[in-house]
Every structure is written in C-alpha cells, then in structure tokens.
C-alpha cells in the first residue's frame, strides 16, 4: 500500500509540473505537454529522492527543492543555451527564466505537500557536526567550483568529436566567456549542493548519492531526453550522455567535499580542527 500511495503521489506531482509548463513556464499544446510527461517524471523522481533523504521539512525543504529545480534544471540550462547561441535569444531566455522562477516557487512547496513531507515523522536526533571556519568554507566552495569547471571541460573535450560538425556552423563565444560562464554555473551547482547537504546532517554518503543522481537528471537527462528545435538528435543525445556522466561524477565528489562530518561520539575525544579539509 505504501508503494502504491507513493506512486500516486509521484504521478500527481508529475501532472502538476506538466500543467505548469503547459500554461505558464513554456506555453505549449496539450499534445506537447503529454510528450513531456516522461522528462517531468524524471525531474519529480530526482527531487523526491532528495526530499526522502533530507531531514528538512516544510518551507526549508521547499527552499532546497526550489534551488535544485530552478538552479539546475532551469537557470543552468538556459544560460548555456544562450551562451552558445543555439536558437535562444536574450529576450527569450530572460522571459523563460522569469516564468521558470515563478513556476519553481509554486511547484516546490506543492511537491513537498504532495509527497507528504511538510511535517516529517520525528527522527533520531542528529549528531553535532564538526564546525568549519570561514576560511575552510570559502576554500571548499572555491575548490568545488574549480572541480565543476574541470569536469565540464574534460567532458566537453571527450564529446567534442561527436558534435564538432554542428558547432562548426555556429559563431562560438570567446574562450574567456565560456570560462566565466562555467565559473558562474559551478557556483549555482555548489549553492544547490550546500542546500542539500545542510539537510543531511553529516551523512556524506547520503549527500553524495542524492547529488550524484539528481544533478545528471535535472541538468542533462530530463532536458535533453526529447527532441527539441535547437539541437539535432545526435548532438542532443551526445550532450545528454556527456552531462549525465560528468554530473554524476561531480555530484558524488561535491557531496563528499561540502558535507560537514558528524562529530565523534562524546567520551573524551576532541573534535578535529575546523580548518581541516578532510
């Protein structure tokens, strides 16, 4: 019965997300909306995984899901499309980001309600976490951003032979502009990762799994699953595979990097230095 109830909740949330897209986010026909059920189902499953893993509930959980959904699935896909001039102009991108922002604000708390996570059952009290100094926090954020940029360019070099013919006909941005955009996009990923890690209460493995599964789905698999007017199928599928694999690796590494460790059990042992990056 629990599995059946969860299935109904996931299905209901997916239909809500499709409806928001049909009438608001990216206005489309009912037929187009029906085709978008599968990618939206994947989005809901990715967000539901995070909701089920975190200790957050209510508005705090809604905020976490908002940052994930809007930041990774909306902002960090539209800015890339705009940067590489694949058919989305600035006014279109701004309009789509604005509508996506408002739709995400609506959908995130609705999803928490639909999943029954507004008030979770009492859990065992979380252990205190090892504190990080301000310098340590900044260092981790910068390292996490650098790690994203590295993953992005390594994955890009691997996939480029399969998509170079398509990009040969496009006026590509300057390398410095690409680098600047990836630094910004990396910070969006880090912000989403920090929001998720905050609710895991020191469980690095759980954070790594949540980010390692949600990032690829939200950033690559769901947006590129269906044909679109901007990318030929071979380019779309190549980028979907590229983003899926690189974001899985990055999400796992990010989870381990930014999640504060639980403090050792009391009994005389001292907490490790706050400055430690281990």
N, C-alpha and C positions, 0 to 999 in steps of 0.2 A: 504493500500500500504506500509506503514511504516513497519508493521508486516511482510509482505511478503519479503520486502527488507532485514530486519534483519535476517529472516530465511535463505535467500540465503547467506548472509554474514557468518552466523554460519556454514552452510553446507560447504561453500567454505573453511573456516578455518579448519574445521574438516578433509577435504580431504587433505589439505596441511600437516597437522600433521601426518595423516596416511602415506602419501607419504614419509615424512621424516623418519618415522620409518621403512618403507619397504626397503628403500635404504641406510639408514645411522644409525639411533640410535640403533635399534635391527634388523639387516637384517632378513627378513622373506619372505615367499612366498606371492603372491597376495591373495591367499585364507586366509592365516593368517591375512594379512592386512585387508581384508574385515571383518573378525571377530572382529577386533579391532576398528571398526567404533564407536560402542556404547560407550566404555570407553573413547575414544578420544573425542567424542561429549560431554561427561560429563566434561572432562577437559576444553574444549573450553568454555562451558557454565559457569564454575566456574571462569575462567579468564575474560570472557566477563562481568560477574556480577561486578567484581572489576573495570574493565575499565569503565563501565557505572556509577559507584558510585563515582569515584575519580575525583578531579579537575585536576589531572595530565594529560598531553597530550604529544605527540611526544616522544622524546627519554627518558624523565623522566618516562612516563607511560610504555614504553618498558622495562626500567630497573626494574620497580616494578613487571611487569608480569614475567620477567626473574627470579627474585629472588623467586617468588612464584612457578613457574613451575619447575625450576631446583632444587631449595632447597627442596621443599616439595614433589613433585612428583618423582623426580629422586634421589637426594642425600640421602634424609631421608628414602627412601625405600630400596635402595641398601645397605647402611651401616648396616641397621637392618638385612637384609638377610645374609650379610657377618658375622655379629656378631654371629648369631645363627646357622651358618653352615648348611643352608638348601639346599645346592647344588650349590651355587655361590662361586667360589674360589676367591682369592685376585686378580689374573691377570684378570679374567673375570669382576670382579667388577670395577677395575680401567679402563679397556677398555670401559665398558658400561657407566661409569661416564664421561669419556672423550668425547665419542661420544654424550652423552646426553647434556653435557655442550655446545658443538658446535651447536648441533641442537636447543637448547634453545636460544642461541644467534641469530640464524637465525629466529626462529619462533616468538619470542616476538615482534620484530618490524614489522614483516609481519602481525601478528594478529592486531596490532594497526592500520596498514594501511587498512586491510580488514574490520575492524569494523568501519572505518571512524572516528577514534579518534585521528588522528595525529594533527589536529587543531580543537579543540572543539569550539562550539559557545560560545561567551562571556557570562560569568555568573555574577551574582551579586557578588560584591566584598566581599570576606570572611572577617569575623570579626577577629581582632587581637586575638592571643591565649595567654593564661596565660603561662608565662615562667616557665621552670623548671630549678632549679640549677643543677650543675653537680652531686652533691650528690643525688639529687632526681632522676635524670635519671638513675644513676647506681643502685640505690635502686630498681627502678621499673623493670629494666632488670633482676636483681638477683631474685626478687620476682616472675617475670613472668617465669623465668627458673625453679625455685623451684616448681611453680604451675604446670608446664608441667610434671616434674618428678613425682609429687604426682598423677596427673591424670593418667599417664602411669602405675604406679604400682597398683593403685586402680583398673583400668580397667583390668590389667593383672591378678590380683587375682580373679576377677569375672569370667573371661573367662577360667582360667586355668583348672577347672574341665572338660571342654568340649574338651580340646586339650592335656591333660596330657599324654594320651597314645602315641600320636605322638612324643612328646618331650622326652618320656622315652627312646627312641632308639637313641637319639642324645646326643653327648657329649656337654653339655651346658657350656657356659662361666662362669667364676667365678662371684659371685655377684658384686664384686668391678668393674669388667669390664663392666657389664651391667649398673651399676650406672654411670660410666664415660661416656659411650656412650649416655645415656639418657640426661645427662647434656649437652653434645655437641649437640644432636638433638634438645633439648629445645632451645638452643641459635639460631639454624637455624630457628626455628619457630618464635622466638622473632624478628630476623632480618627481616623475611618476614612480620611479623605483623607491625613493625615500618615503613617499606616501604609503606605498605598500609595506615596506619594511617596518615602518612605525607600528603597524598593527600586528606584526608577527612576534613581537616581544622576545627578541633574541634568538628565534629559531631560524638560523641561517639556511638550513636545508629547505625549509618550507618556503622561505622567500625566494630562493634560487629556483625552485620548481614553479612557483607562481609567476615569476617574471620570465623564466625560460619558456613557458608555454603561452603566456598571454601576449608578450611582445611580438612573436612571429605572427600570431593570428591577427592581432589588431593592426599591425603595420604592413604585412605583406600578403598573407594568405587570403584574408577576407576582402581587402580592397581589390586584389588582382585575380580573384577566383573566376569572375565572369568577364566576358568580352566587354571592352569599352571603346569609345570613339577616339581615344588618344593614343593607344599603343597597339601595334599589330600583335596577333596572338603569340607568335614566337618570342617577341620581346616581353610581353606581359607575363608569360609563363616563366621565362628565364629570370626576370626580376622577382617574381613571386618566390621561386626556389632560392634565389640568392638572399633575399631579405629574410625568408623563413629560417634558413640555416644560420646566417650571421646573427640574427636577433636571438635565436635560441642560445647560441654560444654567449653572446653579450649579456643576455638576461641572467643566465646562470652565474657568470662571473660577477656581474653587478650585484646580484643578491648576496653573494659571499663578501663582497667588498664593503657594502654600505650598511649591512645589518650589524647592529651592536650585539656583542656576545652577552649571554646571561652570566651574571656574576656567579662565582663558585659558591657552593653551599657554605653557610656560616659555620665557623668552627675553628677560627684562628688564622685561616689562610687569608692573605691580603689580596685585594683586587689588583689586577695587573695595571701598569701605568696607563693613564688616559692617553698619553702620547703615542702609545704603541699602535701600529697599523696592522697588527696580526689579527 
